[in-house]
Amino acid sequence: GRPVVIEMAYQLGKDDYSLQIDRIAEVRPDVIVHWGDAREAAIILRQLRERGMTQPFLTSDRAVSREFLKLAGPYADGVIAGYPWNPDSNNPRLAEFRERFRKRFNDEPDTYAAHAYDGMNMLIWAIQVAGLNRARIRDILATRVKPWPGVTGDIPFSAVLDDAGEVYLAKFEGGRWRYYSREDLQIPRGYIPPRERTARGLMNPSETR
């Protein structure tokens, strides 16, 4: 429940973020959160570390990439990112997809390839059930009760058709990304952080002090 002490914007494609880093250094935050592309995340991280700023660095799933690791170099160690699935899962569907992807493209599938594959297969299934009718295709997907068995894991839909499946924390350590589930982090199911509970009227603000 700690407050955000500063929010900074920046221009994409730059190589020098010293102006923003100067401002961040002045307020001395406990944690630095960057939500953007891999290139900027890596450059900002390097410049923070070169300034001697050692706060934990949290970023988006776009940083879980070879581009980020190449640009960040040794500074990538300890970086944490939110991630929508677990590429280290023992899911047999994922193993088959990964093998076929490697054979065809001579490369590892990234998160966009895996999610696009799941989305395509969901759409093909809905068309097979509903026929070539847009309204029926939408209804078939909206009323599906069972989670979709995808390569990224089981995908249940929320009331507004968002993916309500598992999310993970990815941490770069020991030279590779490792993925931690709620159970790994001992976060109970249904847990709502204190600030969010206050915002929803589920907790008196005095309880967070």
C-alpha positions in Angstrom: 0.0 0.0 0.0 2.9 2.5 -0.5 2.1 5.7 -2.5 3.6 6.4 -5.9 6.0 9.2 -5.3 6.6 10.3 -8.9 5.4 9.4 -12.4 7.6 10.2 -15.4 7.0 10.2 -19.2 9.6 9.9 -21.8 10.1 9.9 -25.6 10.5 6.6 -27.4 13.7 6.0 -29.3 16.0 8.1 -27.2 19.3 7.0 -25.8 19.7 9.4 -22.9 17.1 9.5 -20.1 19.3 11.5 -17.6 16.6 14.1 -17.1 14.1 11.6 -15.9 16.7 9.7 -13.8 17.7 13.0 -12.1 14.1 13.5 -11.0 13.8 9.9 -9.8 17.1 10.2 -7.9 15.7 13.3 -6.1 12.7 11.5 -4.6 14.6 8.2 -3.8 11.8 5.7 -4.4 11.9 2.3 -2.8 11.1 0.6 -6.1 11.2 1.7 -9.8 8.5 0.4 -12.1 8.9 0.8 -15.9 6.0 -0.1 -18.1 7.1 0.0 -21.8 9.1 -1.6 -24.5 12.2 -3.8 -24.1 14.6 -1.3 -25.6 13.7 1.6 -23.3 13.5 -0.7 -20.3 17.1 -1.9 -20.9 18.5 1.6 -21.5 16.8 3.1 -18.5 17.9 0.2 -16.3 21.6 0.6 -17.4 21.5 4.3 -16.8 19.9 3.9 -13.3 22.6 1.3 -12.3 25.4 3.4 -13.7 24.2 6.2 -11.5 24.5 3.9 -8.5 20.7 3.5 -8.0 20.1 -0.1 -6.8 16.4 -0.1 -6.2 14.4 -3.2 -7.4 13.4 -2.7 -11.1 10.0 -4.0 -12.1 8.9 -3.9 -15.7 6.4 -5.2 -18.3 6.3 -8.6 -20.0 7.9 -7.0 -23.1 11.3 -7.1 -21.3 11.2 -10.9 -21.2 13.1 -11.0 -24.5 16.5 -11.4 -26.0 16.6 -7.7 -27.0 16.3 -6.7 -23.4 18.9 -9.1 -22.2 21.3 -8.0 -24.9 21.0 -4.3 -24.2 20.8 -4.6 -20.4 23.8 -6.9 -20.1 24.8 -7.8 -16.5 22.3 -5.2 -15.2 19.4 -7.6 -16.1 20.1 -9.7 -13.0 17.3 -9.4 -10.5 14.8 -7.7 -12.9 11.2 -8.7 -12.3 8.4 -8.6 -14.8 4.7 -9.4 -14.8 4.1 -12.3 -17.2 0.8 -13.8 -18.5 2.0 -17.5 -18.7 4.7 -19.9 -17.8 7.0 -20.9 -20.7 8.6 -23.5 -18.4 5.4 -25.3 -17.9 5.3 -29.1 -18.5 2.1 -28.6 -20.6 2.3 -31.3 -23.4 0.5 -28.9 -25.8 3.3 -26.3 -25.3 6.0 -28.9 -25.8 4.4 -30.0 -29.1 3.9 -26.4 -30.3 7.5 -25.5 -29.4 8.9 -28.4 -31.3 6.9 -27.6 -34.4 7.7 -23.9 -34.2 11.5 -24.7 -33.9 11.4 -27.0 -36.9 9.6 -24.4 -39.1 11.3 -21.2 -38.0 14.5 -22.3 -36.4 13.8 -20.2 -33.4 12.1 -20.2 -30.0 8.4 -19.1 -29.9 7.9 -15.9 -28.0 4.9 -14.8 -26.0 3.2 -13.2 -29.0 3.6 -16.4 -31.1 2.2 -18.6 -28.3 -0.8 -16.3 -27.6 -1.5 -15.8 -31.3 -1.5 -19.6 -31.8 -4.0 -20.0 -28.9 -6.2 -17.2 -30.3 -6.2 -18.7 -33.8 -7.2 -22.1 -32.5 -10.0 -20.7 -30.4 -11.4 -18.9 -33.4 -11.1 -22.0 -35.7 -13.0 -24.0 -33.1 -15.7 -21.4 -32.8 -16.1 -21.2 -36.6 -16.3 -25.0 -36.8 -19.1 -25.0 -34.2 -21.0 -21.9 -35.3 -20.4 -21.7 -39.0 -19.5 -18.5 -40.9 -21.8 -16.3 -38.8 -20.1 -13.5 -36.9 -22.8 -13.2 -34.2 -22.9 -16.9 -33.5 -19.1 -17.1 -33.5 -19.0 -14.4 -30.8 -21.8 -16.1 -28.8 -20.0 -19.5 -28.9 -16.9 -17.9 -27.4 -18.8 -15.8 -24.9 -20.8 -18.7 -23.6 -18.0 -21.3 -23.4 -17.9 -22.6 -19.8 -14.8 -24.7 -19.8 -11.4 -23.0 -20.0 -9.7 -23.2 -23.4 -6.8 -25.8 -23.3 -4.1 -23.7 -24.9 -0.3 -23.9 -25.2 -0.1 -21.0 -22.7 -2.2 -22.9 -20.2 -5.9 -23.2 -19.5 -7.6 -20.0 -20.6 -10.9 -19.1 -18.8 -12.8 -16.1 -20.0 -14.0 -13.3 -17.8 -17.5 -11.7 -18.2 -16.0 -9.3 -20.7 -14.1 -12.0 -22.6 -10.7 -11.2 -21.2 -8.2 -14.0 -20.4 -8.7 -14.6 -16.7 -6.0 -17.3 -16.5 -3.0 -17.5 -14.3 -0.4 -14.7 -14.2 3.2 -15.1 -13.1 6.2 -13.0 -11.9 9.2 -13.5 -14.1 12.6 -12.9 -12.5 15.9 -12.9 -14.3 18.3 -14.9 -12.1 21.1 -17.4 -12.6 21.4 -16.4 -16.3 17.7 -17.2 -17.2 14.2 -16.1 -16.6 12.3 -18.0 -13.9 8.6 -17.9 -13.5 6.8 -17.8 -10.1 3.1 -18.6 -9.5 0.8 -17.4 -6.8 1.6 -20.6 -4.9 5.3 -20.1 -5.3 5.0 -16.6 -3.8 2.5 -17.8 -1.2 -0.2 -15.3 -2.3 -3.7 -16.7 -1.4 -6.3 -17.1 -4.1 -8.7 -14.1 -4.0 -6.2 -11.9 -2.2 -6.8 -8.2 -2.7 -3.9 -5.8 -1.7 -4.8 -3.3 1.0 -4.9 -0.2 -1.3 -7.2 -2.0 -3.7 -9.5 -3.1 -0.8 -9.7 0.5 0.3 -10.6 1.6 -3.3 -13.4 -1.0 -3.5 -14.8 0.0 -0.1 -13.8 -3.3 1.4 -11.5 -1.9 4.0 -11.5 1.2 6.2 -8.5 3.4 5.2 -7.3 3.4 8.9 -6.7 -0.4 8.6 -3.9 0.1 6.1 -1.8 2.3 8.5 
